[in-house]
Amino acid sequence: RLRQQANTGFTFATELTDLLLERQRVDSRRAHEIVGAVVAELRGGAIDAARLAAVLRKAFRDATGAAPTIDAEELWAELGADRIVRQRKGRGSCAPEPMRVMFEQLEGRFAALEKELDETQRRASFPLRIREAVAERLGRDW
């Protein structure tokens, strides 16, 4: 369900902006303007490679006066949610490797906290065990 949802809407907008910055060498403001125009035009309809390419070509030409050099099929393949997730590898990202590292760290922290809790409970129960031993020895509760 998450994969299906991620491939609808405009999950790809940030990635498209980055691709325009990197491959088309447009400045940040212009890249955001282009992506904003693409999103506005694509809203409310099905999105596929051909439609995205046509809308991007128009938005790019309107913003820069030139045609984009990005191939539509290549672009479409790079904007899939699975690929976007795998590409985002920074700390705190949702790519598989950083997630694995984070889970391992959390498991280690959980084990340490569990050990600390066990030790705290053991120490806290010591006076109770003394009281029970004394009560047993004296034959009465005190």
Salt bridges, closest charged atoms under 4 A:
GLU15 OE1 - ARG88 NH2 2.66
ASP18 OD2 - ARG88 NH2 2.79
GLU33 OE2 - ARG29 NE 3.41
ASP62 OD2 - LYS58 NZ 2.77
GLU74 OE2 - ARG23 NH1 3.13
GLU78 OE2 - ARG23 NH1 2.73
GLU78 OE1 - ARG83 NH1 3.89
ASP82 OD1 - ARG3 NE 2.90
GLU97 OE2 - ARG100 NH2 2.34
GLU104 OE2 - ARG100 NH1 2.40
GLU119 OE2 - ARG122 NH2 2.36
GLU119 OE2 - ARG123 NH1 3.62
